[in-house]
Amino acid sequence: MTRLVVIGGGAAGMSAASAARRVAPGLDVVVCEAGGFAAYGMCGIPYFLGGTVRRAESLLAYPPEEFRDRRGIDLRLFTRVTGIDPATRRVRVGRQDLGYDALIVASGADPVRPPVPGLGHDRVFTVRSLDEAIRLRRLLDGGAVRRAIVVGAGYIGLETAEALVCTGADVEVIEALPRVLGTVDEPVADLVAAELTRHVRLRLGARLEAVLSRDGGLTAVVDGTALDADLLIVATGIRPATGLLAQAGARCLPDGSVLVDGCMRTSLPGIFAVGDCVALPHLVLGGPAWVPLGPAANKTGRVAGTVAAGGTASFAGIVGTAVVKVFGLEVARTGLGLAEATTAGLAAVATDVVSRSRAKYYPGGSPLHVRLVHEPGGRLLGAQLAGSEGAAKRIDVLATALHAGFTIDDLTALDLSYAPPFAPVYDPVLLAAGHAARSAISTAGGSS
Ligand SMILES: Cc1cc2nc3c(=O)[nH]c(=O)nc-3n(C[C@H](O)[C@H](O)[C@H](O)COP(=O)(O)OP(=O)(O)OC[C@H]3O[C@@H](n4cnc5c(N)ncnc54)[C@H](O)[C@@H]3O)c2cc1C
């Protein structure tokens, strides 16, 4: 093999290129990146917008010269690939073709823009690239944004709403669904909504109908009401950016994510796909699922790069673990929510327990909500936590339990750490597991 071409210089693409270079020092590695930045922490964008991270460059894992001069990777910025021809092993770049022996597609995901008139307004932004974030930050730094509307109450919308509040803006969040944060169940989402309304105005079940130009700003029409604002953020979800692969004939799920094997090979010879493009083996569901998150993007990139360069690696799978900070609340989830588990045909119940993050007598503790989703008296299927502290630390215990295929009884037996400043003597995870085990005995299921 002589040339590896990587499409996309994000977390997955640059991990792939670096891994390939390590395995095969003589390999010609070319990365084509459509934007002006590569290898940056997209997850840090909200903190850059809000001013916690002061300089855009701080988000770069490495500057482009590190890849070009030290790692010998031919990183081409502002270079969009517009076609893949698997038969001749060529990709189309501008007016030229670039041949490859192996191709790794790491083109990420695209923001979904609802079909609303006026979204082309220059004060309407999505939050998906550093190039766009820099333009937005310039606007914020110029003091032009006193009132902002965020459309969509998923985790990107909520992180962005918090960032805008940090800049001093008056923020309104609009969500078409009757609840926030669709990735957690209702009891946890209700806690998030309560925290949110301490800092922003929240309109649930409300639809953006149009964006109109106004002198120096815009007017958003929401359910027939005109709302004036200086900025509108569209955070209504993402979809896999897999158009090139689909056109080339790769097997995809109906949501557009590409099917891959454990080594990240697509159904097309010599073509791998990684990161937000792909469906990954979900260890609880027992089948492929699209859960686009940072850690899997890095790991799948590394696997594909290693294998494409002639090495050995494989990806074990995901359980869908995520954490988000919403103002003063840590919100974490892993595995399946109750509705997801039921839709998957699993006999699932949920156990909710609210305990404390520290020993009762130790100052500074706060309530911690733990929801376990499980088979009655059987397998753990998922968990969600929310509280001012301690949710992020504990979700990883539950993610590990899912990887190990734990039952509720296994969970009750865990030897977890204890000291008054960090936990009660019965950790909230153990308390919830104990409740789940007992509710199975006393009620043979049901929510508690
Ligand atoms: C605001 C925000 C916050 C986030 N926070 C978190 C978090 O806290 N935790 C977490 O786990 N995940 C988080 N994520 C998700 C995480 O950032 C992604 O899962 C991860 O970046 C995916 O990496 P990727 O390399 O697959 O895709 P991307 O990082 O999107 O990279 C894809 C790259 O491909 C380029 N590209 C696309 N098409 C072409 C083409 N045809 N030719 C050339 N180049 C092309 C794009 O320009 C892009 O740079 C967040 C995402 C966002 C947007």
The ligand as an ORCA input file, in Angstrom:
! r2SCAN-3c Opt
* xyz 0 1
  C     -20.644     22.217     19.991
  C     -20.336     20.749     20.156
  C     -20.048     20.247     21.411
  C     -19.755     18.900     21.573
  N     -19.487     18.429     22.827
  C     -19.206     17.119     23.001
  C     -18.885     16.610     24.294
  O     -18.837     17.357     25.292
  N     -18.611     15.285     24.410
  C     -18.630     14.431     23.331
  O     -18.353     13.244     23.487
  N     -18.909     14.890     22.081
  C     -19.210     16.205     21.895
  N     -19.464     16.685     20.638
  C     -19.435     15.741     19.504
  C     -18.012     15.555     19.007
  O     -17.414     16.813     18.834
  C     -18.034     14.771     17.695
  O     -18.549     13.487     17.988
  C     -16.666     14.636     17.065
  O     -16.094     15.894     16.805
  C     -16.767     13.871     15.755
  O     -15.528     13.842     15.141
  P     -15.419     13.522     13.575
  O     -13.969     13.627     13.240
  O     -16.157     12.281     13.260
  O     -16.229     14.689     12.870
  P     -15.890     16.261     12.785
  O     -15.167     16.707     14.007
  O     -17.182     16.909     12.418
  O     -14.890     16.356     11.572
  C     -15.310     16.146     10.262
  C     -14.486     17.035      9.366
  O     -14.684     16.634      8.033
  C     -14.678     17.779      7.213
  N     -15.364     17.424      5.975
  C     -16.670     17.081      5.822
  N     -16.925     16.775      4.529
  C     -15.764     16.918      3.864
  C     -15.385     16.747      2.503
  N     -16.264     16.347      1.577
  N     -14.095     16.999      2.152
  C     -13.192     17.391      3.090
  N     -13.503     17.557      4.386
  C     -14.762     17.334      4.766
  C     -15.383     18.828      8.036
  O     -15.029     20.125      7.617
  C     -14.904     18.497      9.450
  O     -13.783     19.280      9.822
  C     -19.755     18.036     20.444
  C     -20.042     18.539     19.170
  C     -20.332     19.887     19.026
  C     -20.649     20.421     17.665
*
